[in-house]
């Protein structure tokens, strides 16, 4: 019989060990392909269609609403709020409920023995049924644990606010990236058609020159030099076209449009120069108060200070209240249901020994947070001064580029008149138009850089481009709020 029990035990052990062996299977390629299709649908679904030429603030609104990084920060904010809700439950008393059935294969019996004579003083007896139903509901509340949990909940609340500051930073970064990409895309849309037209004329001139060389008309060396100049011109135009053509792709990525989408931008021939209506000292004050990175460090310092309070609380004894209700179906009991309650003091003496070290570590964390915030303040001021210098330099470069573009346009007008009078050749006119086109490109790119530097200046200050509350999350309302914010900036209202 014992041998059979041993074999059964070994068999059960072997079965349990075999069941614990875990093997994973590689993901099927068909499943990955289906996941890719589902992701593509999810990425671009529920977006308002683009039915008109895209303006700057509409592009920013699309980035704020649809950009995946911005969506991720919103989800992280929602997660931190749920974690805060969970942390508040830690302050509640611990309450445990248990119910079940207890049984045994024989009677729970006992006898007594005299400690003097060693003889049995009571025959074997029992006071417990072989089968019982039991249930317990117990509540325990420790005042010290409540205090520590309260401080921890405050820390979770600060961490939620840190996530909010990081979301603000993402909004600043995304809108600034859209601003930069949008103005470069505008320059591309203005000039790509001109580049394509000039490349067509260069190709035609190359074909004519090649035909003349094949017919051995004129000086061969001069013809080859002429063709070489045209090829160099073509290469320059191709490089410029490549640089410009990527701008719309970058913009489409930022506003979460499907790559390869055909959309137009709201271009204008006006080159409005943004002017700074605030002094650098005012911007410095605003930057030190509003930058998300510095506000995050403020919350980190508060979290570190709370860690010091938690270390001090753990040194104290805890006062524990308990109460509970119980039930036992044991027929030998006089009272099968009862309630109990109690109060006791608990004190972990090891916490008293480790508390000084824990307090020192927490205070060191506070000092590190303060030093980090001060170092970041210096970095923020440096970024602001660099942004201001970039703005002034971009303004100067734009004015110079605008003057050069105007002069080149006048030169091209004169060259076209001479070409019509046949006093110059096609190559001279192409060279002049090429120079004018490059001047236009430099002017538009310098204007894009000016707009980018102007936006970077306010991004360095940390002013939010959107108010705390919006009438709705529609693109129209977000775009209107962005326009209103920029108009306030231009008036010097922060």
Residue pairs with C-beta under 8 A, 6 or more apart in sequence:
43 68
43 256
44 256
44 257
44 258
47 62
47 66
47 256
48 474
48 475
50 257
50 261
50 263
52 266
53 264
53 265
53 266
53 267
54 263
54 264
54 265
54 266
55 265
55 266
55 479
56 178
56 179
56 182
56 183
56 266
57 479
57 482
57 483
57 486
58 475
58 479
59 178
59 182
59 251
59 254
59 255
60 174
60 175
60 178
60 179
60 465
60 478
60 479
60 482
61 475
61 476
61 478
61 479
61 482
62 255
62 256
62 257
62 475
63 70
63 174
63 175
63 177
63 178
63 254
63 255
63 256
64 70
64 171
64 174
64 175
64 466
64 478
65 473
65 475
65 478
66 255
66 256
67 174
67 254
67 255
67 256
68 256
69 170
69 174
70 167
70 170
70 171
70 174
73 163
73 166
73 167
73 170
74 167
76 163
76 166
76 167
77 160
77 163
77 164
77 167
80 156
80 159
80 160
80 163
81 160
83 156
83 159
83 160
84 153
84 156
84 157
84 159
84 160
87 149
87 152
87 153
87 156
87 157
88 153
90 149
90 152
90 153
91 146
91 149
91 150
91 153
93 139
93 140
93 141
93 321
94 139
94 140
94 141
95 137
95 138
95 139
95 140
96 136
96 137
96 138
96 139
97 135
97 136
97 137
97 138
98 134
98 135
98 136
99 133
99 134
99 135
99 136
100 133
100 134
100 135
101 131
101 132
101 133
101 134
102 131
102 132
102 133
102 134
103 130
103 131
103 132
104 130
106 130
107 126
107 130
108 126
108 128
108 130
109 124
109 125
109 126
110 124
110 125
110 126
111 120
111 122
111 123
111 124
111 125
112 120
112 121
112 122
113 119
113 120
113 121
114 120
114 121
126 332
127 330
127 332
128 330
128 332
129 329
129 330
129 331
129 332
132 328
132 329
132 330
133 327
133 328
133 329
134 326
134 327
134 328
134 329
135 326
135 327
136 324
136 325
136 326
136 327
137 324
137 325
137 326
138 322
138 323
138 324
139 322
139 323
139 324
140 320
140 321
140 322
141 320
141 321
141 322
142 318
142 319
142 320
142 321
142 346
143 318
143 319
143 320
143 321
144 313
144 314
144 316
144 317
144 318
144 319
144 346
145 318
147 313
148 310
148 313
148 314
151 306
151 309
151 310
151 313
152 306
152 310
154 306
155 303
155 306
155 307
158 299
158 300
158 302
158 303
158 306
159 299
159 303
161 299
162 296
162 299
162 300
165 292
165 293
165 295
165 296
165 299
166 292
166 296
168 292
168 462
168 464
169 292
169 293
171 464
171 465
171 466
172 292
172 459
172 462
172 464
172 465
173 459
174 254
175 455
175 459
175 465
175 482
176 452
176 455
176 456
176 459
177 254
178 251
178 254
178 255
179 451
179 452
179 455
180 448
180 452
180 455
181 247
181 250
181 251
181 254
182 251
182 265
183 447
183 448
183 451
183 452
184 244
184 247
184 250
184 445
184 448
185 247
185 248
185 250
185 251
185 265
186 265
186 267
186 444
186 448
187 244
187 247
187 441
187 444
187 445
187 447
187 448
188 244
188 245
188 247
188 248
189 248
189 264
189 265
189 267
190 267
190 440
190 444
191 240
191 244
191 437
191 440
191 441
191 444
192 241
192 244
192 245
194 437
194 440
195 237
195 240
195 241
195 244
195 437
196 241
198 237
198 430
198 433
198 434
198 437
199 234
199 237
199 238
199 241
201 426
201 430
202 230
202 233
202 234
202 237
202 430
203 234
205 230
205 426
205 427
205 430
206 227
206 230
206 231
206 234
209 223
209 226
209 227
209 230
210 227
212 218
212 223
213 220
213 223
213 224
213 227
226 427
229 427
229 431
230 427
230 430
233 430
233 431
233 434
236 434
236 438
237 434
240 438
240 441
244 441
248 263
248 265
249 259
252 258
252 259
252 260
252 261
252 263
253 259
257 263
271 398
271 402
271 443
271 447
273 395
273 398
273 450
274 450
274 451
274 454
274 490
275 490
276 388
276 391
276 454
276 457
277 489
277 490
277 491
277 492
278 492
278 494
280 384
280 385
280 388
282 494
283 384
283 388
283 457
283 460
283 461
284 381
284 384
286 461
286 462
286 463
286 494
287 380
287 381
287 384
287 460
287 461
287 462
288 294
288 377
288 380
288 381
289 462
290 461
290 462
290 463
290 464
291 380
291 460
291 461
291 462
292 462
293 376
293 380
294 373
294 376
294 377
294 380
294 462
297 369
297 372
297 373
297 376
298 373
300 369
300 372
300 373
301 366
301 369
301 370
301 373
303 369
304 362
304 365
304 366
304 368
304 369
305 366
307 362
307 365
308 359
308 362
308 363
308 365
308 366
310 362
311 355
311 358
311 359
311 361
311 362
312 355
312 359
314 348
314 351
314 355
314 358
315 351
315 352
315 355
316 347
317 345
317 346
317 347
318 345
318 346
318 347
319 343
319 345
320 343
320 344
320 345
320 346
321 341
321 342
321 343
322 340
322 341
322 342
322 343
322 344
323 339
323 340
323 341
323 342
324 339
324 340
324 341
325 337
325 338
325 339
326 337
326 338
326 339
326 340
327 336
327 337
328 336
328 337
329 336
330 336
380 460
383 460
384 457
384 460
384 461
387 453
387 456
387 457
387 459
387 460
388 457
390 453
390 456
391 450
391 453
391 454
391 456
391 457
393 453
394 446
394 449
394 450
394 452
394 453
394 454
395 450
395 453
397 446
397 449
397 450
398 443
398 446
398 447
398 449
398 450
400 446
401 439
401 442
401 443
401 446
401 447
402 443
402 446
404 439
404 442
404 443
405 436
405 439
405 440
405 442
405 443
407 439
408 432
408 435
408 436
408 439
408 440
409 436
409 439
411 432
411 435
411 436
412 429
412 432
412 433
412 435
412 436
415 424
415 428
415 429
415 432
415 433
416 429
418 424
418 428
418 429
419 425
419 426
419 428
419 429
458 489
461 494
463 485
463 489
463 494
464 485
465 481
465 482
465 485
465 486
466 478
466 481
466 482
466 485
467 481
467 485
470 477
470 478
470 481
471 477
488 494
